[in-house]
Structure formats: C-alpha cells, structure tokens
Amino acid sequence: MTTYFAQVVDGVVTNVEVVSAEFIAANPDLYQGEWIETFRDVAGKTYAGIGYLWNGTDFSLPPTPDLPPVP
C-alpha cells in the first residue's frame, strides 16, 4: 500500500512525499520535524498539498485573498 506523508512547519505543509512511517522513523536525519500521514481517495480526509494548512485534525486549503473586481 502506498502511503503519503506531509511535512508540516508552523501549521503549513512544506513538502509531501511517498514514504512509509517506518522509513521516516528509521531516518530522522532525512525526515526532520513533523510528518503527518495524508490520504488520497479516502472519504472524509483531505490530501495535503504544499501550502495547505494543518489544524491538528485535517488539512485544508489556505484562504484565498479577496481580489478587487475586474472593471
């Protein structure tokens, strides 16, 4: 089974990799910081991308800025 992990720094995803939890644990020099498993095609879960936010439970898109109307 393919597993995906997102590196989270200050609540923001900075990297996403295909890797196992065991490999992360065995290689702390390569996988420093916080790594959270993220899921593809799983109901109720959001697949993380770079720039996504982590709230401690799930990932979400960052808010989009309000843009001025086009004249």
N, C-alpha and C positions, 0 to 999 in steps of 0.2 A: 504494500500500500504506500502510495506517495504521500508524504507529509510536507507541509509548508509552515515555515516559521517567520514571523515578522520581528525585526529588531525595533524596540521602542525606546526612544530617548525623550525624556520630559513629556510623555504622553503622545508623541508624534512618531509615526513609522518612518524609519530612515533606510530600511533595507528589508527585502523579502527573499528568502532562499528555500529551495527544495532540500531538506535535510531532516534527519531523524533526531529525536530528543536525546537518544543515546550518544549520537555523534557530537551534538552540542555539548553534552555533559563531559564527554571524553576529551574535548578540545577547547578548554576555556580560554586559551590564548587566541584562538581564531574567532571565538564567539563570545566576546566580552559584552557585558551589560545584560539588559533584559530581553529575552526572546520569548515571544508568545505564539503558540500554535494558532494558525488561521486556516480556515476551511473553505474549499471550493465545492459548490453544488451541495451544500448542506442547509436544509431549511432552518431558518432562524439564526443563521450565522452569516456574517459579512466577511468576504475575502478581503484582506488588507492589501492596500497598495501604498507605495511611497507617498507620504504626505497625509495619509489617513490618521485619524485620532483614535486613541485607545482610552476608554473611560474606566478600565478595570474589569469590564464585563464583555464588551464587544467593541468592534471597530466601526468607525463612521467617517463619512466624507467630511472634510473641513467645510466650514460655512463659506459660501461664495460672497464676494463683495457686491454691494449694491452698485450697479453701473448707471450712469446718467442716461436718460432717454436719448434715443437717436433722433436728431432733428429731421 
